[in-house]
Amino acid sequence: MGLAIGILGLGYVGTTTAACLLRDGHRVVGVDVNPEKVAAIGEGRSPVVEPGVAELLAAGAREGRLSSTADIGPHLDRLDMVLICVGTPSRADGKLEMTHLLEVTRQLGRGLRERAPTGEPLLLVYRSTMPPGTMERLVLPTLAKLVGEGPGRRYEVAFNPEFLRESTAVEDYYAPPKIVIGEREKGITRRLLGIYDGIEAPLFEVPFAVAEMVKFVDNSFHALKVAFGNEIGRICASRGIDPQAVADIFLADTKLNISPVYLRPGGPFGGSCLPKDLSAMLALARESGLAVPVLAGAKESNGLHLAWIAQRIRELAPPPGPLLLLGLSFKSGTDDLRNSPLLDLASLLLDAGYELDVYDPDLDPDRLVGVNFAVALEHQEILLAHLRRDLERAADGARLAVLGKPIPGVRERLPAGLPLFDITRLRHGDG
Ligand SMILES: NC(=O)c1ccc[n+]([C@@H]2O[C@H](COP(=O)([O-])OP(=O)(O)OC[C@H]3O[C@@H](n4cnc5c(N)ncnc54)[C@H](O)[C@@H]3O)[C@@H](O)[C@H]2O)c1
């Protein structure tokens, strides 16, 4: 026996969802402010063009499981769940227009006040894309005010972002990359999974803001990938190199390129290769008279990231500290100081007036050779006056430890209660 589900907003997302829920045997009430869409759904016709949707809607309508209305209020008594799929279009300032979302939330709040309390709270599932904080700061307070009580008894609330793409929406509905559920408490809205029966995908039950953010991160990344791919394509094409031949090899590398490597928030990039070769790539673009703001932006962003880290440190422990910096070479397991962001960070912190102790088990200044030695000479003050071999003594009296790269076993050796800012994860807390 299927569920009775209300769908608010009969655009691409709402209509596709209605079609797929009908196919899965549920009953659907479609709701929209647009009378043409309400009429279309009422007649079992699709208001949008999307492969497969019209057939599924027509079949559901023939079986008497599809209806439509302009006002959800009177239907709430008979529904198990409401999916909110109204539009959140862009405003001129880039922010999302939240008026439709607010309007339907008000309607639901007013309707819920009238709804006879049944055994289970009505599950309100927000699927529209919304900025982080919307559920906590807009949706929940609006509902609580209009219903006269918070979630738990008469209603429960989930944010369940939609990842389908137009033109393959039905296919994507049944094969989502993941199921993300934002909720007040982990697992509290698990009955939502009733509509995902038979769909295999990794499940993430997380706080509202994490789920809200994920959707923006995904689409920003997709946009970044297109822009990156096209900048590489422009550079290749302008030099007579086949862009697709380069892309074939680039994409075949699933170890370092198309992989999670280099994607987790953490420290800036550095070392002897990334900064050098990125600069060389920018020089190629310049030579070809091309503007490549994504690639140029990567360099600029890296510098800004280091400045942001220094600012975070100031907020956590203002100068003069004292501070303990854990790590100086550009990554773990190497003593390479060339283009090390941690060396730059140490300089920034000293310039800002910090008392600084540095500990790096990968580094033995007596063993540095070649260019690495030259870099060390350039920064000899740090190496001679601030680098310590004894971690315990270096940590003594510090107000904050800053972990610049993974150092096995180092946390356990820090004094209990010494706050730690972990640059490798952009998190802070007790060591
Ligand atoms: N289109 C996509 O591929 C896609 C994919 C994932 C997520 N999303 C997100 O899902 C949401 C819906 O997207 P869409 O493309 O279906 O939008 P859409 O513009 O096609 O449809 C939105 C519908 O909401 C209706 N609506 C507005 N106010 C209403 C109200 N008060 N009551 C009832 N209905 C109301 C509109 O009349 C419209 O029919 C957006 O937040 C969007 O960002 C879209």
The ligand as a Tripos MOL2 file, in Angstrom:
@<TRIPOS>MOLECULE
LIG
   44    48     1     0     0
SMALL
NO_CHARGES

@<TRIPOS>ATOM
      1 N1         15.4000   21.9570  -12.3310 N.am      1 LIG1
      2 C1         16.3350   21.1710  -11.8570 C.2       1 LIG1
      3 O1         17.0260   20.4490  -12.5820 O.2       1 LIG1
      4 C2         16.5860   21.1020  -10.3770 C.ar      1 LIG1
      5 C3         17.3800   20.0640   -9.8620 C.ar      1 LIG1
      6 C4         17.5690   19.9890   -8.4840 C.ar      1 LIG1
      7 C5         17.0050   20.9450   -7.6470 C.ar      1 LIG1
      8 N2         16.2650   21.9640   -8.1670 N.ar      1 LIG1
      9 C6         15.6690   22.9170   -7.2310 C.3       1 LIG1
     10 O2         14.3210   22.5020   -7.0000 O.3       1 LIG1
     11 C7         13.4710   23.6370   -6.8680 C.3       1 LIG1
     12 C8         12.3970   23.5920   -7.9450 C.3       1 LIG1
     13 O3         13.0450   23.6650   -9.2070 O.3       1 LIG1
     14 P1         12.2150   23.5610  -10.5670 P.3       1 LIG1
     15 O4         13.2040   23.5980  -11.6600 O.co2     1 LIG1
     16 O5         11.2350   22.4400  -10.4830 O.co2     1 LIG1
     17 O6         11.4270   24.9680  -10.5150 O.3       1 LIG1
     18 P2         10.2730   25.4710  -11.4740 P.3       1 LIG1
     19 O7         10.4060   26.9360  -11.5670 O.co2     1 LIG1
     20 O8         10.2260   24.6520  -12.7230 O.co2     1 LIG1
     21 O9          8.9530   25.1200  -10.6580 O.3       1 LIG1
     22 C9          8.6370   25.7110   -9.4440 C.3       1 LIG1
     23 C10         7.1110   25.6470   -9.2820 C.3       1 LIG1
     24 O10         6.7710   26.1500   -7.9980 O.3       1 LIG1
     25 C11         5.5140   26.7850   -8.1500 C.3       1 LIG1
     26 N3          5.1980   27.6480   -7.0150 N.ar      1 LIG1
     27 C12         5.7130   28.8590   -6.7080 C.ar      1 LIG1
     28 N4          5.1200   29.3400   -5.5870 N.ar      1 LIG1
     29 C13         4.2420   28.4110   -5.1770 C.ar      1 LIG1
     30 C14         3.3520   28.3230   -4.0910 C.ar      1 LIG1
     31 N5          3.2410   29.3000   -3.2170 N.pl3     1 LIG1
     32 N6          2.5890   27.2020   -3.9860 N.ar      1 LIG1
     33 C15         2.7030   26.2110   -4.8720 C.ar      1 LIG1
     34 N7          3.5210   26.2560   -5.9380 N.ar      1 LIG1
     35 C16         4.2860   27.3250   -6.0770 C.ar      1 LIG1
     36 C17         5.6600   27.5520   -9.4760 C.3       1 LIG1
     37 O11         4.4040   27.9620  -10.0130 O.3       1 LIG1
     38 C18         6.3660   26.4830  -10.3170 C.3       1 LIG1
     39 O12         5.4090   25.6790  -10.9990 O.3       1 LIG1
     40 C19        14.3960   24.8560   -6.9650 C.3       1 LIG1
     41 O13        14.7790   25.2200   -5.6610 O.3       1 LIG1
     42 C20        15.5750   24.3380   -7.7450 C.3       1 LIG1
     43 O14        16.7510   25.0740   -7.4730 O.3       1 LIG1
     44 C21        16.0280   22.0440   -9.5180 C.ar      1 LIG1
@<TRIPOS>BOND
     1     1     2 1
     2     2     3 2
     3     2     4 1
     4     4     5 ar
     5     4    44 ar
     6     5     6 ar
     7     6     7 ar
     8     7     8 ar
     9     8     9 1
    10     8    44 ar
    11     9    10 1
    12     9    42 1
    13    10    11 1
    14    11    12 1
    15    11    40 1
    16    12    13 1
    17    13    14 1
    18    14    15 2
    19    14    16 1
    20    14    17 1
    21    17    18 1
    22    18    19 2
    23    18    20 1
    24    18    21 1
    25    21    22 1
    26    22    23 1
    27    23    24 1
    28    23    38 1
    29    24    25 1
    30    25    26 1
    31    25    36 1
    32    26    27 ar
    33    26    35 ar
    34    27    28 ar
    35    28    29 ar
    36    29    30 ar
    37    29    35 ar
    38    30    31 1
    39    30    32 ar
    40    32    33 ar
    41    33    34 ar
    42    34    35 ar
    43    36    37 1
    44    36    38 1
    45    38    39 1
    46    40    41 1
    47    40    42 1
    48    42    43 1
@<TRIPOS>SUBSTRUCTURE
     1 LIG1         1 GROUP 0 **** ****
